[in-house]
Amino acid sequence: MMKHRHICNMWTHPLAWLRANGMERRRGGHRGGGDGEMTRGRKFGAEDLQLLLLALISERPAHGYELIKELAARSNGYYSPSPGMVYPALTYLEELSQVTVEAHGNRKSYSLAPEGMSRLDSQREHVDLMLAKLRHVGRKMELARRAYAGEEIGEQGAAGWTKEMIEARRALKHALLLRDDADEAEQQRIAAILRRATAEIIGEAMPGC
């Protein structure tokens, strides 16, 4: 009898799940990829890292090391940019007057400046999406860790999703797969349905609704 249950029966080992989701760490590289690599080949580039740092600093002033640790904590250890990436980014933000700096001995504490808040506000949707990706990856990493340790995983798993949520996500994927050969008119119909569903999920009103 199996010691634990996996959310998806396609994979029976966490390493296989990580490989399948493009999340296996590269050998010899920094944790999370030296170039900021995240899932499925998508990356956090230099500008993304700047925005993430601004978002964290907007919550409270912090030292560079604290920001590195916070990014690692939010992704459960998967995304931990090196000091060689973070400190130049902080220096650049200081040069742009988007953060202010206060020296505490040999350490610098960074606070958000009005210019930095304006930049965050202009990129709010993108920033929120990146932070959500960090949370999502962190939950998946926790699920993989628990499965690897042989711990019992309930129906909701590490992500905290209900059985109904998991089944609905799976049903949507299957429905889209079955319409893979849809003509243009059918694709437009499906797109309209997905836009309405997306707007309802995030609580936004669709034009004309």
N, C-alpha and C positions, 0 to 999 in steps of 0.2 A: 504493500500500500504506500502511496506517495506521502511524503512528509508534509508537503505543502501543495497549494493549488496555485496555478498560474492564471493570470487574467486571460491570456490567450494561449490556447492549446497548441498553437503552431510551434512554439518554442518551449523547450524543456530545460534550458540552461540560461542563466542571465547573460553570459558572454554572447550567446547566440542572439539574444534580444538586442544587446548593445551593437553588435555588428549589423544586424538587420536595420537598425535605426540610425546607422551612421555615427554612432557615439563612442566607438572603441577608441581609446587613447592611442596615439601614435607612439611607437617605440622610439625612445631617445628624445622625445619632444616634451615640452612643458605641459603640465596638466591642463587639459582643455584645449591644447593646440597653441603653439607659439604665435600663430597669426589670428588668434581669437576664434577659431573654428567652433561652430556649434553643431546642430543636428542637420542631417541630410544635405551636407555640403554647403549650407548657408553659414555665413560668417559675421562676426561682429568686427567691423572694420574700425579704423582710427576714429572716425566721426561718431560711430555707434558707442565706442568706449567713452568718448568725451561726454556724450549724452547720459550714459549710465552713471558716470561719476557725478555729473551735475545733479541727477535725480537723487542719488544717495546723499550728496552734500545738502540738498534742499531739505532733507529730513532732519539733519543735524550736522554741525561742523564736525570735521573728522580729519585725522592724520592719514597720510597715504597708505600706511600699513593697515590701518583700520578699514579703509575702503577696499583693499585687496581681500582682506578676511571676510568682509561683508558680501562681496561678489561670490566668493567661494561658498559661504554659508547658504546663500540663497539658491545656489545650484547644487547643494549637497556635495561640494568638492569638485564638481565637474569643470566649471569655468572659473579659473583662478589666474588672471593675467599676471605676468611677471612684473617686478618693480621696474624693469627696463621698458615696459610698455606704459605703466601707470604714471610714473613720475614725469616723463616727458609730456604726457597728456595734460597733467596738472599744471606744468610750467606753461604750456601753450594756452590753457584756459586763463591762467594768470595774466599772460601777455595780452589776451583779448579783453581783459577786465571783466571776465565772467565769474571769477572767483576772487575773493580777497584772502590774504595770507597773514597769519599771526604766528610769530616764532615762539616756541616753547622750548627753550634750550636749543638742542640740536634738531628738534622736530618742528615741522610746520603744520599748523592747523588751518584747514581750508573751509571757508564759508561762502555761501552763495551771494553773488552781487546782483544788482538789478538787471544788468546785461545778461547774466546767466539765466535768471528767471524768465526773461523775455524769450531767450532761445528755447528754454524748456517748454514754455507755453506754445510756441510756434510748432513744436515737434511732439506735442503731448501724446497724440495717438500712437506715433511710432515708439516713443519711450515706454508707454504702457504695454505695448505689444512685446517689446524686448524684456521687460520685467516679468511679464506673464510667461515668456519662454523659459526664463531662468527658473521660475517656480515649477513649471512643467517638467523640465529636465531634472530638477532636484527631486521631485516626487518619483520619477521613473528610476533614478539612481537608487533611491531608498527601496523601491520595490525590488530592484535587482539585488541589492545587498541582502535584503531579508530572505529572498528566495534562495540565494547562494548559501546563506547560513542555515537553511532548512527550517525557517520559521513558518508558522501557520499564517496564511494570508486569507483574509475574509473576502466576501463577495465584493466589497468596495475597494479592496486593495490599497496600495500606498497613496493612490491619487485621491481617495476619498469619494470616488464616484459610486453612485448607487447601481444596482443591477439594471434598473430601467435606463439609466443614462448610458451605460455600456452597450446595452442592446440597441438603443436608439442610434448611437454613433455607428454601430456595425450595420444596422439596417440602411442608414444613409449611404454608407460606402457601397453596399451591395446594390442599392437602387441606381447609383451613379454608374456603377460598372455595367449594369444591365442596359443602360442608355448610352453606352460608349459609342455606338454607331448612329446616334440621333442626327437627324438633319438640322439645318439651321433654325427652322421654325421651332422644332422641339427643344433645341438648345436654348433658344430665347425664353421659352416657357419655363424651363427648368431654372434658368438663371433668375427669372423674376421670383420664383418660389423661394430660392435660396436667399435672395436679397431681402424678401419679406421676413423670412425666418431669422436672418442675421439681425435685422433691425429690431425684431421683437426680443431676441435674446439679450441684446445690449441695451434695450429700453429706449430706442430712438424711434421717432415717428418717420415713416416713409413719406416722401412728397405725394400729396394727393390722398393720403390716408386719413 
